[in-house]
Amino acid sequence: MLDRLTRWLQAPPEAKASRTQGAIALYVAGRAVWTPRDYAALAREGFQKNAIVHRAVRLVSEAAASLPLVLKSEGRELGRHPLLALLARPNAREGGQRFLESLYGHLMVSGNAYVEAVCLDGAPHELHALRPDRMRVVPDADGWPAAYEYAVGAQSVRFAIREDETLPPILHLTLFHPADDHYGLSPMEAAATALDIHNAAGAWNKALLDNAARPSGALVVGGTALTDAQFDRLKTELEANYQGAGNAGRPLLLEGGLDWKPLSLSPKDMDFVEAKAAAAREIALAFGVPPLLLGLPGDNTHANYAEANRAFYRQTVIPLVRRTAEALAHWLAPAFGEALRLEPDLDAIEALADERESLWRRVSAAAFLSDDEKREAVGYGRAAGGKGRRP
């Protein structure tokens, strides 16, 4: 009995832990986990070289960043708070909208976004969006992130995560990835095949334009074959005098024995036009942007545009902003010692004005609801003292 009691006293205390952490620890074995994709290649081939990707990323990030955030505490909206001031001016180089644009842009291109908090006396004074391609997650022996390393060239900065910290130094935002424990999945990676097709079709059109903006042809030699010197001279003259958009339509002067046979494209070869259009729509689908908003061919009517704009906000922008605002509030609120929530202000979305007006009309007509219940039904907290929208 005494031996059993001694063994029980010497046993380590129980701690709360996920039942899956042992499996994760076995998988990563305490080693650094690097992003399993080439962020630079995605950024270069997608955002920098493809107009559809560029516009889709800009459209999502700018729309999400321009959506105002409302801060609430215990169901009441706060008009002034240090957290709101921090988000309005996160650092000396950026305003709030530019900071959020960078954050959402990193999420769209990489599937990951990192925010560094610069603290003074335990309170956050600056926020900085860090490049995802320079950051790596360093897990501990249990498989959970123990630190983040930010590397630029030969220099690196390590941000350790300590359990006793009120505010961790790094906030890591991710998009859902079904096959990765630490990193998110970029919409651009899901659309990689469509992106390659669209870029290849653009390169094909450029090559066609460089070759007199028409399908190539064949020079047929009658009689004796050309010598090497004659072949090289003919090739040089064709490249110098007949290729390029500036030489389009220029007559071809042929010497004796040469005949020009133009080659045309078959209907099957012309399918690349449809392939490019289909690839563009797949890219838009991956980013959650209606093709109509990107100027792609379709039912371009005013009614359809308004409906597409509403769907864009409902299905893409608002969920993205809600997830990001929730993560920011969960990360920063402990530093202010309050239970705070950040939510998007849906009343500020012009595309949803008709829907909001219809909601207000229905709630106002509900005589069985009190004024406070009506306010809560449309997304506002109870009025302080029964007066006004804000306390």
Protein Blocks (a to p, Z undefined) as FASTA:
>chain_A
ZZmmmmmmmpccdddddfklmmmmmmnnopacddfbdfklmmmmmmmmmmklmmmmmmmm
mmmmmpccdddeehiacfbdfklmmmmmmbfkbcfklmmmmmmmmmmmnopacdddddee
hiafbdcdddfklpccdddfkopafbdcddehjbccdddddfklmbdfbdcdddddfkbf
kbccdfklmmmmmmmmmmmmmmmmmmmmmnoopacdddddehjaddfklmmmmmmmmmmm
mgcjklgoiacdddehiacddddddfklmmmmmmmmmmmmmmmmmnopafklnopacjdd
fklmmmmmmmmmmmmmmmmmmmmmmmmmmmmmmmnopacdddddfklpmklmmmmmmmmm
mmmmmmkbcfklmmmmnopacdehhiajbZZ
